[in-house]
Amino acid sequence: MKTKKIAFLVLSIALAAAGQAKAAAGPFDELKLGLIAHDVAIGAHREEDGVDLNGELLFTSPDLLRVIFAPRPHLGVMINSAGGNSYAYAGLTWTVSFLDAFFAGLGLGGAIHNGPNHSTDPHHKGLGTRALFHESVELGYRFTPRYSLALFLDHVSNANIGSRNPGITNLGLRLGIAF
């Protein structure tokens, strides 16, 4: 229940920011919204079902991050439609543009999930620890300076810090709306 409240709060802030979007000089840089296949079988077995709703707010990179190639801080949520693990995450995203309108992104950070740490339910992964590492990659196309569409791959796990580490990998599409 706490994750749903956090997710609602993050999405509310993101949508309010989108409604009051200003020039790139403001603190908010981009909003990403997506439909994501949950727990796809890439590198592990699939236990959980459903489609995830993803919302992510990217902030303008602060000057102090220029030394590490100016990543944008991000806050996001992944909400599972079938009652599986949902999570909130935060971190940094590095984005590079190429061939005019194409871009690639790499996100690194942490996440907190709402599921069990240990589970005997074959349809609900116990992820071993409450706090997880979060990594993501995306490849996209910018249709206009404001709108983009990207293929998005996202993964959470505890990197073998806990007694169990099944991880969850998600794959889908996200719409980007730059401010």
C-alpha positions as a Markdown table, in Angstrom:
| # | Residue | x | y | z |
|---|---|---|---|---|
| 1 | Met | 0.0 | 0.0 | 0.0 |
| 2 | Lys | 2.9 | 2.4 | 0.8 |
| 3 | Thr | 4.3 | 1.9 | -2.7 |
| 4 | Lys | 1.0 | 2.8 | -4.3 |
| 5 | Lys | 0.9 | 6.0 | -2.2 |
| 6 | Ile | 4.5 | 6.8 | -3.2 |
| 7 | Ala | 3.7 | 6.1 | -6.9 |
| 8 | Phe | 0.6 | 8.3 | -6.7 |
| 9 | Leu | 2.7 | 11.1 | -5.2 |
| 10 | Val | 5.5 | 10.8 | -7.8 |
| 11 | Leu | 3.0 | 10.7 | -10.7 |
| 12 | Ser | 1.0 | 13.6 | -9.2 |
| 13 | Ile | 4.2 | 15.7 | -9.0 |
| 14 | Ala | 5.2 | 14.7 | -12.6 |
| 15 | Leu | 1.8 | 15.5 | -14.0 |
| 16 | Ala | 1.6 | 18.8 | -12.2 |
| 17 | Ala | 5.1 | 19.7 | -13.5 |
| 18 | Ala | 4.0 | 18.8 | -17.1 |
| 19 | Gly | 1.0 | 21.1 | -16.7 |
| 20 | Gln | 3.2 | 23.9 | -15.7 |
| 21 | Ala | 6.1 | 23.2 | -18.1 |
| 22 | Lys | 8.4 | 26.0 | -18.8 |
| 23 | Ala | 11.6 | 26.4 | -20.8 |
| 24 | Ala | 14.5 | 24.0 | -20.2 |
| 25 | Ala | 15.9 | 26.5 | -17.7 |
| 26 | Gly | 13.5 | 25.1 | -15.0 |
| 27 | Pro | 14.2 | 22.2 | -12.7 |
| 28 | Phe | 12.2 | 19.7 | -14.7 |
| 29 | Asp | 13.6 | 18.4 | -18.0 |
| 30 | Glu | 11.4 | 15.5 | -19.2 |
| 31 | Leu | 8.5 | 13.3 | -18.3 |
| 32 | Lys | 8.4 | 9.7 | -19.5 |
| 33 | Leu | 5.2 | 7.6 | -19.4 |
| 34 | Gly | 5.2 | 3.9 | -20.5 |
| 35 | Leu | 3.4 | 0.6 | -20.8 |
| 36 | Ile | 5.9 | -2.2 | -19.9 |
| 37 | Ala | 5.8 | -6.0 | -20.0 |
| 38 | His | 6.5 | -7.1 | -16.4 |
| 39 | Asp | 9.1 | -9.8 | -15.5 |
| 40 | Val | 10.1 | -10.8 | -19.0 |
| 41 | Ala | 12.3 | -13.9 | -19.3 |
| 42 | Ile | 15.6 | -12.2 | -20.2 |
| 43 | Gly | 18.4 | -13.8 | -18.1 |
| 44 | Ala | 16.0 | -15.3 | -15.5 |
| 45 | His | 12.7 | -17.2 | -15.3 |
| 46 | Arg | 9.4 | -15.4 | -15.3 |
| 47 | Glu | 7.2 | -15.8 | -12.3 |
| 48 | Glu | 5.0 | -12.6 | -12.2 |
| 49 | Asp | 2.4 | -11.5 | -14.7 |
| 50 | Gly | 0.8 | -8.3 | -15.8 |
| 51 | Val | 1.7 | -5.0 | -17.5 |
| 52 | Asp | 3.4 | -2.2 | -15.6 |
| 53 | Leu | 2.6 | 1.4 | -15.8 |
| 54 | Asn | 5.8 | 3.5 | -15.7 |
| 55 | Gly | 6.2 | 7.1 | -14.9 |
| 56 | Glu | 9.5 | 8.9 | -14.6 |
| 57 | Leu | 10.4 | 12.5 | -14.1 |
| 58 | Leu | 13.9 | 13.6 | -15.2 |
| 59 | Phe | 15.4 | 16.8 | -13.8 |
| 60 | Thr | 17.7 | 19.2 | -15.4 |
| 61 | Ser | 21.3 | 18.2 | -14.7 |
| 62 | Pro | 22.9 | 20.4 | -12.0 |
| 63 | Asp | 26.2 | 21.9 | -12.7 |
| 64 | Leu | 28.0 | 19.8 | -10.1 |
| 65 | Leu | 27.3 | 16.7 | -12.3 |
| 66 | Arg | 29.2 | 18.0 | -15.3 |
| 67 | Val | 32.3 | 16.3 | -14.1 |
| 68 | Ile | 30.6 | 12.9 | -14.7 |
| 69 | Phe | 29.1 | 13.9 | -18.1 |
| 70 | Ala | 26.0 | 15.7 | -16.9 |
| 71 | Pro | 23.5 | 12.9 | -16.1 |
| 72 | Arg | 20.0 | 14.0 | -15.3 |
| 73 | Pro | 18.6 | 13.0 | -11.8 |
| 74 | His | 15.4 | 10.9 | -12.1 |
| 75 | Leu | 12.5 | 9.7 | -9.9 |
| 76 | Gly | 10.2 | 7.0 | -11.1 |
| 77 | Val | 7.6 | 4.4 | -10.4 |
| 78 | Met | 6.8 | 1.0 | -11.9 |
| 79 | Ile | 3.2 | -0.1 | -10.9 |
| 80 | Asn | 2.3 | -3.7 | -11.7 |
| 81 | Ser | -1.3 | -4.3 | -12.9 |
| 82 | Ala | -1.5 | -7.9 | -11.6 |
| 83 | Gly | -0.5 | -7.5 | -8.0 |
| 84 | Gly | 3.1 | -8.4 | -8.5 |
| 85 | Asn | 6.1 | -6.4 | -7.3 |
| 86 | Ser | 5.8 | -2.6 | -7.8 |
| 87 | Tyr | 8.5 | -0.2 | -6.9 |
| 88 | Ala | 9.7 | 3.4 | -6.7 |
| 89 | Tyr | 13.2 | 4.3 | -7.9 |
| 90 | Ala | 15.6 | 7.2 | -8.1 |
| 91 | Gly | 19.0 | 7.7 | -9.7 |
| 92 | Leu | 20.9 | 9.3 | -12.6 |
| 93 | Thr | 20.3 | 9.0 | -16.3 |
| 94 | Trp | 23.0 | 9.6 | -19.0 |
| 95 | Thr | 21.6 | 10.3 | -22.5 |
| 96 | Val | 23.4 | 10.7 | -25.8 |
| 97 | Ser | 21.9 | 11.8 | -29.1 |
| 98 | Phe | 23.1 | 10.4 | -32.5 |
| 99 | Leu | 22.0 | 10.5 | -36.2 |
| 100 | Asp | 20.0 | 13.7 | -35.5 |
| 101 | Ala | 16.9 | 12.4 | -33.8 |
| 102 | Phe | 17.9 | 9.1 | -32.2 |
| 103 | Phe | 19.1 | 8.8 | -28.6 |
| 104 | Ala | 20.2 | 6.2 | -26.1 |
| 105 | Gly | 20.0 | 6.4 | -22.3 |
| 106 | Leu | 21.5 | 4.6 | -19.4 |
| 107 | Gly | 20.0 | 4.9 | -15.9 |
| 108 | Leu | 21.6 | 3.8 | -12.6 |
| 109 | Gly | 20.3 | 4.1 | -9.1 |
| 110 | Gly | 18.2 | 2.3 | -6.4 |
| 111 | Ala | 14.7 | 1.1 | -5.8 |
| 112 | Ile | 12.3 | 0.1 | -3.0 |
| 113 | His | 9.7 | -2.5 | -3.7 |
| 114 | Asn | 6.4 | -3.4 | -2.1 |
| 115 | Gly | 6.6 | -7.2 | -2.5 |
| 116 | Pro | 7.8 | -9.9 | -0.1 |
| 117 | Asn | 11.5 | -10.4 | 0.5 |
| 118 | His | 10.9 | -14.2 | 0.6 |
| 119 | Ser | 8.0 | -16.0 | -1.0 |
| 120 | Thr | 6.7 | -19.5 | -1.7 |
| 121 | Asp | 4.0 | -18.2 | -4.1 |
| 122 | Pro | 5.1 | -19.3 | -7.6 |
| 123 | His | 3.5 | -16.1 | -9.0 |
| 124 | His | 5.1 | -13.6 | -6.7 |
| 125 | Lys | 8.9 | -13.2 | -6.5 |
| 126 | Gly | 10.5 | -12.7 | -3.2 |
| 127 | Leu | 13.4 | -10.3 | -4.1 |
| 128 | Gly | 15.6 | -11.0 | -1.1 |
| 129 | Thr | 15.9 | -7.4 | 0.3 |
| 130 | Arg | 13.6 | -4.3 | 0.4 |
| 131 | Ala | 16.2 | -2.0 | -1.2 |
| 132 | Leu | 17.4 | -2.9 | -4.7 |
| 133 | Phe | 19.7 | -1.7 | -7.4 |
| 134 | His | 18.0 | -0.3 | -10.4 |
| 135 | Glu | 19.4 | -0.2 | -13.9 |
| 136 | Ser | 17.7 | 0.8 | -17.2 |
| 137 | Val | 18.6 | 1.3 | -20.9 |
| 138 | Glu | 16.5 | 2.9 | -23.6 |
| 139 | Leu | 16.8 | 3.5 | -27.3 |
| 140 | Gly | 14.5 | 6.1 | -28.8 |
| 141 | Tyr | 13.6 | 8.5 | -31.5 |
| 142 | Arg | 12.8 | 12.2 | -31.0 |
| 143 | Phe | 9.9 | 13.1 | -33.3 |
| 144 | Thr | 10.0 | 16.8 | -32.4 |
| 145 | Pro | 12.1 | 18.7 | -29.9 |
| 146 | Arg | 9.3 | 18.0 | -27.3 |
| 147 | Tyr | 8.1 | 14.4 | -28.1 |
| 148 | Ser | 9.9 | 11.1 | -28.3 |
| 149 | Leu | 9.2 | 7.3 | -28.2 |
| 150 | Ala | 11.7 | 4.8 | -26.8 |
| 151 | Leu | 12.1 | 1.1 | -26.3 |
| 152 | Phe | 12.9 | 0.7 | -22.5 |
| 153 | Leu | 14.5 | -2.1 | -20.6 |
| 154 | Asp | 14.6 | -1.9 | -16.8 |
| 155 | His | 16.0 | -4.3 | -14.1 |
| 156 | Val | 15.9 | -4.4 | -10.3 |
| 157 | Ser | 17.8 | -6.9 | -8.1 |
| 158 | Asn | 19.9 | -6.9 | -4.9 |
| 159 | Ala | 23.1 | -7.9 | -6.6 |
| 160 | Asn | 23.4 | -11.0 | -4.4 |
| 161 | Ile | 23.5 | -9.0 | -1.2 |
| 162 | Gly | 20.4 | -10.9 | 0.1 |
| 163 | Ser | 19.9 | -14.6 | 0.5 |
| 164 | Arg | 17.7 | -14.6 | -2.7 |
| 165 | Asn | 18.3 | -12.6 | -5.8 |
| 166 | Pro | 15.8 | -13.5 | -8.6 |
| 167 | Gly | 15.5 | -9.9 | -9.9 |
| 168 | Ile | 12.9 | -8.6 | -12.2 |
| 169 | Thr | 13.4 | -7.4 | -15.8 |
| 170 | Asn | 10.8 | -5.4 | -17.6 |
| 171 | Leu | 10.6 | -4.3 | -21.3 |
| 172 | Gly | 8.3 | -1.9 | -23.1 |
| 173 | Leu | 7.7 | 1.5 | -24.8 |
| 174 | Arg | 7.7 | 5.0 | -23.2 |
| 175 | Leu | 6.6 | 8.3 | -24.5 |
| 176 | Gly | 8.8 | 11.2 | -23.6 |
| 177 | Ile | 7.6 | 14.8 | -23.2 |
| 178 | Ala | 10.3 | 17.4 | -22.8 |
| 179 | Phe | 9.6 | 20.6 | -21.0 |
